[in-house]
Amino acid sequence: MDIKKLEAWYLKNHRKLSFRDTLNPYYIWVSEIMLQQTQVEAVLPYFNKFIQKYPTVEDLSKTTEDILHKDVEGLGYYRRFRNMLKAAIIITEKHHGKFPETYQEVIDLPGIGKYTAGAILSIAYNKPYSALDGNVIRVLSRYLGNDQDMRIEKNKRVLDQANQSYIEQSTPRIYTQAMMELGATVCRPKNPKCEQCPLAEHCFAYNNNSTEQYPVLSKLKDKTEIEYVTLIIHDFDGIYLRKRTEDLLFGMYEYPQYESSSIQQVLTSLEDQGIMLDIISDEESYKHVFTHMIWMMKVYHARLIKKGVNDWQFIHESEINHVPMAIAHRKIIIKL
């Protein structure tokens, strides 16, 4: 690989992104966590507001889960932010607010895996640690002509070893960002811009007219559809919400909802708990697509007649927009 050519291409052509124009390890960490499973365009406004509100890791360590969830509402995958808060507390207490510089100390932090550790250490500290994300996997698969299934961990390790050998011959902080940028803007999944690629001359896929064949990825299982009855329960000047305890969207607030296709079945089940509702609207249908499942929601507005036993929390109408809420439910129109 012509690493000098790659690095020169990056320095001349990279996008101006706020989290790429810094060597601050805290900023780089925040950006890498936000970019997990999330597009750059979606992350940018969140990142800028986040850094304004929490300019240092000590500032972040002082917030609460509920406040943090509200700050990042809409980005999804909220466990990453709970881990971020845990890590901020550890950095503040154990490392006196200074982001650690050794691989073991970084990877020991909650929510940081091999890729994130490599990205932070190479970009912030210019240390030669591989950072293999989806973009880099695509670049290397095409460049090397690797035809192994990249959903299998042992096959990804082969590319990680190749990436490690390249970064050891490079300026790590430039190489890591160059590979990320190349995958994001040139070596794209569809319609790659091979004529603009600094690696095209020695790229296996380009020279064999086979870029669409790489990387090899086995087919994912179809998304599971789950039917829910979702209840917007009104009482005086507010509604009832439930704070999720399930892994998916843990800690986010939602309308009470029940896995069922029948409102009558749900009402009967609630009556067994001493809860009585008066349905005051026709059914409305909403759909929300997650990475691995689809929520099919039948939404009803209701008045609370008898509270019974439940895990709901009353939220005054003036506070509804201030609680961290699952986007699947935030987008449902509230008819107060």
C-alpha positions in Angstrom: 0.0 0.0 0.0 1.2 3.5 -0.9 0.7 5.0 2.6 2.3 8.3 1.8 0.0 8.8 -1.2 -3.0 7.9 1.0 -2.0 10.3 3.7 -1.4 13.1 1.2 -4.8 12.5 -0.3 -6.4 12.8 3.1 -4.6 16.0 4.0 -5.8 17.6 0.8 -9.3 16.3 0.5 -10.8 15.4 3.9 -14.1 16.9 5.0 -14.1 19.7 7.6 -15.7 18.0 10.6 -15.6 19.5 14.0 -14.6 16.2 15.7 -11.8 15.6 13.2 -10.2 19.1 13.7 -9.1 18.2 17.2 -6.6 16.0 19.0 -8.5 16.2 22.3 -9.0 12.6 23.3 -12.2 13.4 25.1 -13.8 15.0 22.0 -12.6 12.1 19.9 -14.0 9.6 22.3 -17.4 11.4 22.3 -17.5 11.5 18.5 -16.6 7.8 18.2 -19.3 6.8 20.6 -21.9 8.9 18.8 -20.8 7.5 15.4 -21.5 3.9 16.4 -24.4 2.8 14.2 -25.1 6.4 13.3 -24.4 8.6 10.2 -22.0 11.5 10.4 -24.8 14.0 9.3 -27.0 12.9 12.2 -24.1 13.1 14.7 -22.8 16.6 13.9 -25.5 18.7 15.6 -25.6 16.4 18.6 -21.8 16.5 19.0 -21.5 20.3 18.8 -24.3 20.8 21.4 -22.9 18.0 23.6 -19.4 19.5 23.7 -20.8 23.0 24.5 -22.8 21.5 27.4 -20.0 19.2 28.6 -16.7 20.8 27.6 -14.7 18.4 29.8 -15.0 14.8 31.0 -15.4 16.1 34.5 -18.5 18.1 33.4 -19.9 15.0 31.8 -19.3 12.9 35.0 -21.6 15.2 37.0 -24.7 14.7 34.9 -27.4 12.0 35.4 -28.6 9.2 33.1 -32.0 10.9 32.6 -30.4 14.2 31.6 -27.9 12.5 29.3 -30.6 10.4 27.7 -32.5 13.7 26.9 -29.4 15.2 25.5 -29.0 12.4 23.0 -32.6 11.6 22.4 -33.1 10.5 18.8 -29.6 8.9 18.3 -30.7 5.5 19.5 -28.6 2.7 21.0 -28.7 4.4 24.4 -26.6 1.9 26.3 -23.5 3.5 24.7 -24.3 6.7 26.5 -24.9 5.1 29.9 -21.5 3.4 29.5 -20.1 6.8 28.5 -21.3 8.3 31.8 -19.8 5.4 33.7 -16.5 5.8 31.9 -16.5 9.6 32.6 -16.9 9.0 36.3 -14.0 6.5 36.2 -11.8 8.9 34.3 -12.6 11.7 36.7 -12.1 9.7 39.8 -9.3 7.3 38.8 -7.4 9.3 36.3 -8.1 12.8 37.7 -10.0 13.9 34.7 -7.2 13.1 32.2 -8.1 10.7 29.4 -5.8 7.6 29.8 -3.0 7.1 27.2 -2.4 3.3 27.4 -4.3 0.7 25.5 -5.2 -1.4 28.5 -6.5 1.6 30.5 -8.6 2.8 27.6 -10.1 -0.6 26.7 -10.9 -1.2 30.3 -13.4 1.7 30.3 -17.1 0.8 30.0 -18.3 0.8 26.4 -14.9 1.0 24.7 -13.9 -1.9 22.5 -10.9 -2.6 20.3 -12.0 -0.3 17.5 -12.8 2.7 19.7 -9.6 2.3 21.7 -7.6 2.2 18.5 -9.3 5.3 17.1 -8.7 7.3 20.3 -5.1 6.2 20.7 -4.1 6.6 17.1 -5.8 10.0 16.5 -5.3 11.7 19.8 -2.0 10.3 20.8 -0.5 9.2 17.4 0.0 5.7 18.6 0.0 2.8 16.1 -3.2 0.9 17.1 -5.5 -0.5 14.4 -9.0 1.0 14.2 -11.1 -1.4 12.0 -14.6 -0.1 11.4 -17.1 -0.9 8.6 -15.5 1.7 6.3 -12.0 0.3 6.8 -13.2 -3.3 6.3 -14.7 -2.3 3.0 -11.5 -0.5 1.8 -9.2 -3.4 2.8 -11.5 -6.1 1.5 -11.5 -4.5 -1.9 -7.8 -3.5 -1.9 -6.6 -7.0 -0.9 -9.3 -8.9 -2.6 -10.3 -10.7 0.6 -13.3 -12.9 -0.2 -14.0 -14.2 3.3 -17.3 -13.5 5.1 -16.7 -10.3 7.2 -19.6 -11.2 9.5 -17.3 -13.9 11.0 -15.0 -12.5 13.6 -11.9 -14.6 12.7 -12.1 -13.2 9.1 -12.2 -9.7 10.4 -9.1 -10.4 12.5 -7.2 -11.1 9.3 -8.0 -7.6 8.0 -7.2 -6.1 11.5 -3.7 -7.6 11.3 -3.2 -6.1 7.8 -4.4 -2.8 9.1 -2.0 -3.0 12.0 0.9 -3.7 9.7 0.0 -0.6 7.6 -0.5 1.7 10.6 3.0 0.8 11.9 4.4 2.2 8.7 2.4 5.4 8.9 1.7 8.6 10.8 -1.0 6.8 12.9 -3.3 9.8 13.4 -3.3 10.6 9.7 -3.6 7.0 8.5 -6.5 6.1 10.7 -8.5 9.2 9.6 -7.5 8.7 6.0 -8.9 5.1 5.9 -12.1 6.2 7.6 -12.5 9.1 5.2 -11.7 7.0 2.1 -14.3 4.5 3.0 -16.9 7.1 3.8 -16.5 9.3 0.7 -14.7 7.4 -2.0 -14.8 3.6 -1.4 -18.5 3.7 -0.8 -20.7 0.6 -0.6 -22.5 1.5 -3.9 -21.0 3.4 -6.8 -17.5 3.8 -5.4 -15.5 6.7 -6.9 -12.5 4.6 -7.9 -11.1 7.3 -10.2 -10.6 9.5 -7.2 -9.0 6.8 -5.0 -5.3 7.1 -4.0 -5.1 3.3 -3.7 -6.7 2.4 -7.0 -3.5 1.5 -8.8 -2.9 -1.5 -6.6 -6.5 -2.3 -5.6 -7.5 -5.9 -6.4 -11.2 -5.1 -6.8 -10.7 -2.1 -9.0 -8.2 -3.9 -11.3 -10.6 -6.9 -11.6 -13.7 -4.8 -12.0 -15.3 -6.4 -9.0 -15.8 -3.7 -6.4 -19.4 -4.7 -5.9 -18.4 -8.1 -4.7 -16.5 -6.8 -1.6 -16.7 -7.0 1.3 -18.4 -10.4 1.4 -21.2 -10.3 3.9 -23.5 -13.2 4.6 -27.2 -12.3 4.6 -28.7 -11.0 7.8 -31.9 -12.5 9.2 -35.1 -10.8 8.3 -36.3 -8.2 10.9 -38.8 -9.6 13.4 -42.2 -7.8 13.4 -43.7 -7.3 16.9 -47.3 -6.1 17.3 -48.1 -3.7 20.2 -51.1 -2.0 21.7 -49.7 1.4 22.7 -51.7 3.5 25.2 -51.6 7.3 25.6 -53.3 7.5 29.0 -54.6 11.0 29.9 -55.4 12.1 33.5 -56.2 15.7 34.3 -53.4 17.9 32.8 -50.9 15.2 31.8 -50.3 11.7 30.7 -48.7 8.5 32.1 -45.4 7.3 30.8 -43.3 4.2 31.7 -39.5 4.2 32.2 -38.1 1.2 30.3 -36.2 -1.5 32.1 -35.6 -3.7 29.1 -32.2 -3.7 27.3 -33.6 -2.0 24.2 -34.0 1.7 25.0 -33.2 1.1 28.7 -33.9 4.2 30.8 -36.0 5.9 28.1 -39.6 6.9 28.7 -42.4 5.5 26.6 -46.2 5.2 26.5 -47.4 2.1 28.3 -47.5 -0.6 25.6 -48.3 -4.3 25.5 -47.3 -7.0 23.1 -50.7 -7.8 21.6 -52.8 -7.2 18.5 -56.0 -6.8 20.5 -57.1 -3.8 22.6 -59.7 -5.9 24.3 -57.2 -8.4 25.4 -55.0 -5.6 26.8 -57.9 -4.0 28.6 -58.9 -7.3 30.2 -55.3 -7.9 31.4 -55.2 -4.4 32.9 -58.5 -5.0 34.7 -56.9 -8.0 36.4 -54.4 -5.5 37.9 -57.2 -3.2 39.0 -56.6 -0.8 36.2 -59.6 0.6 34.3 -59.4 2.7 31.2 -61.9 4.5 28.9 -60.8 4.4 25.3 -61.5 7.8 23.8 -60.1 7.5 20.3 -60.1 5.3 17.2 -57.1 3.1 16.5 -54.1 4.8 14.9 -51.3 2.8 13.3 -47.6 3.6 13.7 -44.5 1.7 12.6 -40.9 2.1 13.8 -38.0 0.2 12.3 -35.0 -0.8 14.4 -31.8 -2.5 13.2 -33.2 -6.0 14.0 -36.9 -5.6 14.6 -40.0 -3.6 13.6 -42.6 -2.3 16.0 -46.1 -2.3 14.6 -48.1 -0.1 17.0 -51.8 0.2 17.4 -52.2 3.5 19.3 -55.2 4.4 21.4 -55.9 7.5 23.6 -57.5 6.6 26.9 -58.8 8.2 30.1 -57.7 6.7 33.4 -60.8 5.6 35.5 -59.0 3.5 38.1 -55.2 3.4 38.7 -54.7 -0.1 40.2 -51.2 -1.4 40.3 -48.8 -0.3 37.5 -45.3 1.0 36.9 -46.4 4.2 35.2 -45.3 7.7 36.1 -47.5 10.8 35.8 -45.9 13.5 33.6 -47.5 17.0 33.6 -48.1 18.3 30.1 -45.5 21.0 30.7 -42.8 18.4 31.3 -43.5 16.0 28.5 -41.0 17.5 26.1 -38.3 17.5 28.8 -38.2 13.8 29.6 -35.9 11.5 27.5 -38.3 9.5 25.3 -37.9 6.7 22.8 -38.1 8.2 19.3 -40.5 5.4 18.3 -43.0 7.0 20.7 -41.9 10.7 20.5 -43.1 10.8 16.9 -46.6 9.8 17.9 -48.8 12.8 17.9 -50.1 13.6 21.5 -53.7 14.7 21.5 -54.0 16.5 24.7 
